[in-house]
Amino acid sequence: MILPVLSTWTNKVRIMRVTN
């Protein structure tokens, strides 16, 4: 499992959701 990638993806989704 790639933890860094998952963390980055989750962070991106979070920012997108907040921005959206």
TINUVEX-210331 format. One record per atom (N, C-alpha, C): residue number from 1; residue in three letters; atom name; x negated, y, z. Coordinates in Angstrom, 1 decimal, always signed. Example, Ala and Ser with C-alpha at 12.3 -4.5 7.8 and 13.67 -1.06 7.14 Angstrom:
<rs>
<r k="1" r="ALA" a="N" px="-13.2" py="-5.7" pz="+7.8"/>
<r k="1" r="ALA" a="CA" px="-12.3" py="-4.5" pz="+7.8"/>
<r k="1" r="ALA" a="C" px="-13.2" py="-3.3" pz="+7.8"/>
<r k="2" r="SER" a="N" px="-12.8" py="-2.2" pz="+7.1"/>
<r k="2" r="SER" a="CA" px="-13.7" py="-1.1" pz="+7.1"/>
<r k="2" r="SER" a="C" px="-12.9" py="+0.0" pz="+7.9"/>
</rs>
This chain:
<rs>
<r k="1" r="MET" a="N" px="-0.9" py="-1.2" pz="+0.0"/>
<r k="1" r="MET" a="CA" px="+0.0" py="+0.0" pz="+0.0"/>
<r k="1" r="MET" a="C" px="-0.9" py="+1.3" pz="+0.0"/>
<r k="2" r="ILE" a="N" px="-0.5" py="+2.2" pz="-0.7"/>
<r k="2" r="ILE" a="CA" px="-1.2" py="+3.5" pz="-0.8"/>
<r k="2" r="ILE" a="C" px="-0.6" py="+4.5" pz="+0.1"/>
<r k="3" r="LEU" a="N" px="-1.2" py="+4.7" pz="+1.3"/>
<r k="3" r="LEU" a="CA" px="-0.6" py="+5.7" pz="+2.2"/>
<r k="3" r="LEU" a="C" px="-0.8" py="+7.1" pz="+1.8"/>
<r k="4" r="PRO" a="N" px="-2.0" py="+7.5" pz="+1.3"/>
<r k="4" r="PRO" a="CA" px="-2.2" py="+8.9" pz="+0.8"/>
<r k="4" r="PRO" a="C" px="-1.2" py="+9.3" pz="-0.2"/>
<r k="5" r="VAL" a="N" px="-1.0" py="+8.4" pz="-1.2"/>
<r k="5" r="VAL" a="CA" px="+0.0" py="+8.7" pz="-2.3"/>
<r k="5" r="VAL" a="C" px="+1.4" py="+8.9" pz="-1.8"/>
<r k="6" r="LEU" a="N" px="+1.8" py="+8.0" pz="-0.9"/>
<r k="6" r="LEU" a="CA" px="+3.1" py="+8.0" pz="-0.3"/>
<r k="6" r="LEU" a="C" px="+3.3" py="+9.3" pz="+0.4"/>
<r k="7" r="SER" a="N" px="+2.3" py="+9.7" pz="+1.2"/>
<r k="7" r="SER" a="CA" px="+2.4" py="+10.9" pz="+2.0"/>
<r k="7" r="SER" a="C" px="+2.5" py="+12.1" pz="+1.1"/>
<r k="8" r="THR" a="N" px="+1.7" py="+12.1" pz="+0.0"/>
<r k="8" r="THR" a="CA" px="+1.7" py="+13.3" pz="-0.9"/>
<r k="8" r="THR" a="C" px="+3.1" py="+13.3" pz="-1.6"/>
<r k="9" r="TRP" a="N" px="+3.6" py="+12.2" pz="-2.0"/>
<r k="9" r="TRP" a="CA" px="+4.9" py="+12.2" pz="-2.7"/>
<r k="9" r="TRP" a="C" px="+6.0" py="+12.7" pz="-1.7"/>
<r k="10" r="THR" a="N" px="+6.0" py="+12.2" pz="-0.5"/>
<r k="10" r="THR" a="CA" px="+7.0" py="+12.6" pz="+0.5"/>
<r k="10" r="THR" a="C" px="+6.9" py="+14.1" pz="+0.7"/>
<r k="11" r="ASN" a="N" px="+5.7" py="+14.6" pz="+0.8"/>
<r k="11" r="ASN" a="CA" px="+5.5" py="+16.0" pz="+1.0"/>
<r k="11" r="ASN" a="C" px="+6.0" py="+16.8" pz="-0.1"/>
<r k="12" r="LYS" a="N" px="+5.8" py="+16.3" pz="-1.3"/>
<r k="12" r="LYS" a="CA" px="+6.3" py="+17.0" pz="-2.5"/>
<r k="12" r="LYS" a="C" px="+7.8" py="+17.0" pz="-2.5"/>
<r k="13" r="VAL" a="N" px="+8.4" py="+15.9" pz="-2.2"/>
<r k="13" r="VAL" a="CA" px="+9.9" py="+15.8" pz="-2.2"/>
<r k="13" r="VAL" a="C" px="+10.4" py="+16.8" pz="-1.1"/>
<r k="14" r="ARG" a="N" px="+9.8" py="+16.8" pz="+0.0"/>
<r k="14" r="ARG" a="CA" px="+10.2" py="+17.7" pz="+1.1"/>
<r k="14" r="ARG" a="C" px="+10.2" py="+19.1" pz="+0.6"/>
<r k="15" r="ILE" a="N" px="+9.1" py="+19.5" pz="+0.0"/>
<r k="15" r="ILE" a="CA" px="+9.0" py="+20.9" pz="-0.4"/>
<r k="15" r="ILE" a="C" px="+10.0" py="+21.2" pz="-1.5"/>
<r k="16" r="MET" a="N" px="+10.2" py="+20.3" pz="-2.4"/>
<r k="16" r="MET" a="CA" px="+11.2" py="+20.4" pz="-3.5"/>
<r k="16" r="MET" a="C" px="+12.6" py="+20.6" pz="-2.9"/>
<r k="17" r="ARG" a="N" px="+12.9" py="+19.8" pz="-1.9"/>
<r k="17" r="ARG" a="CA" px="+14.2" py="+19.8" pz="-1.2"/>
<r k="17" r="ARG" a="C" px="+14.4" py="+21.2" pz="-0.5"/>
<r k="18" r="VAL" a="N" px="+13.4" py="+21.6" pz="+0.2"/>
<r k="18" r="VAL" a="CA" px="+13.5" py="+22.8" pz="+0.9"/>
<r k="18" r="VAL" a="C" px="+13.6" py="+24.0" pz="-0.1"/>
<r k="19" r="THR" a="N" px="+12.8" py="+23.9" pz="-1.1"/>
<r k="19" r="THR" a="CA" px="+12.8" py="+25.0" pz="-2.1"/>
<r k="19" r="THR" a="C" px="+14.2" py="+25.0" pz="-2.9"/>
<r k="20" r="ASN" a="N" px="+14.6" py="+23.8" pz="-3.2"/>
<r k="20" r="ASN" a="CA" px="+15.9" py="+23.7" pz="-3.9"/>
<r k="20" r="ASN" a="C" px="+17.0" py="+24.0" pz="-2.9"/>
</rs>
